[in-house]
Amino acid sequence: MILLFHYLSVLNIFDAFITYFGLENSVIQEMNPVMNHLYETHPILFLFTKLAFSACLYLFIHFKKVPTSTAVKGLTVFASSFYTLIFFLHCYWLVDLL
């Protein structure tokens, strides 16, 4: 579980900057309505929020409070898988469009 929390955190950090770059250059659109609203409010707010999510995951790791329930494990595996697909999709769009 700790490894998955690390993975999600790092992936989220990379995705934050890749998404920011794509949005700033108008080559991708943010499909998450909450994150889109944050970006439209202020791009730095978007980045801060994404980085805060990663910081929260690292706080779980740092304080040795990573949940180990079956539900959390399943959700973490699903989130990791889904987020990996989204990350590669963003990377593909950027490489293809640039």
C-alpha positions in Angstrom: 0.0 0.0 0.0 2.8 2.4 0.8 4.3 1.8 -2.7 0.9 2.6 -4.3 0.6 5.8 -2.2 4.1 6.8 -3.4 3.1 5.9 -7.0 -0.1 7.9 -6.9 1.6 10.9 -5.4 4.4 11.0 -7.9 2.0 10.4 -10.8 -0.2 13.2 -9.6 2.8 15.6 -9.4 3.8 14.7 -13.0 0.3 14.9 -14.2 -0.2 18.3 -12.6 2.6 19.9 -14.6 1.8 18.0 -17.8 -1.9 19.0 -17.5 -0.9 22.6 -16.7 1.4 22.8 -19.7 -1.4 21.4 -22.0 -4.0 23.8 -20.6 -1.7 26.8 -20.8 -0.9 26.0 -24.4 -4.6 25.2 -25.3 -3.8 21.7 -26.5 -5.9 19.8 -24.0 -9.0 20.4 -21.9 -9.5 19.5 -18.3 -12.5 17.2 -18.2 -12.8 17.1 -14.4 -15.2 19.9 -13.7 -13.8 20.7 -10.2 -10.2 20.9 -11.5 -11.4 22.8 -14.5 -13.1 25.4 -12.2 -9.9 25.7 -10.1 -7.8 26.2 -13.3 -10.2 28.8 -14.6 -10.2 30.6 -11.2 -6.4 30.7 -11.2 -3.9 28.3 -12.7 -1.7 28.4 -9.6 -4.8 27.3 -7.5 -5.0 24.3 -9.8 -1.4 23.4 -9.3 -1.5 24.0 -5.6 -4.6 21.7 -5.2 -2.9 18.9 -7.2 0.3 19.2 -5.2 -1.7 19.3 -2.0 -3.3 16.0 -2.9 0.2 14.5 -3.2 1.3 16.1 0.0 -1.7 14.5 1.8 -0.7 11.0 0.5 2.9 11.6 1.7 1.5 12.7 5.2 -0.2 9.3 5.5 3.1 7.6 4.6 5.2 9.9 6.9 3.0 9.3 9.9 2.6 5.6 9.2 -1.1 5.9 9.0 -1.6 4.3 5.5 -5.0 2.6 5.6 -4.9 -1.2 5.0 -8.6 -2.1 4.8 -9.7 -4.1 1.8 -11.9 -1.2 0.6 -9.0 1.2 0.6 -6.7 -1.3 -1.1 -9.3 -1.8 -3.9 -9.9 1.9 -4.3 -6.1 2.6 -4.4 -5.5 0.0 -7.0 -8.4 1.3 -9.1 -7.3 4.9 -8.7 -3.7 3.9 -9.7 -4.9 2.0 -12.8 -7.3 4.7 -13.9 -4.9 7.5 -13.2 -2.1 5.8 -15.1 -4.4 5.6 -18.2 -5.3 9.3 -17.8 -1.7 10.2 -17.4 -0.6 8.4 -20.6 -3.6 9.9 -22.4 -2.4 13.4 -21.5 1.1 12.6 -22.5 -0.1 11.2 -25.8 -2.1 14.3 -26.6 0.8 16.6 -25.8 3.3 14.6 -27.9 0.8 14.2 -30.8 -0.3 17.9 -30.8 3.1 19.5 -30.4 
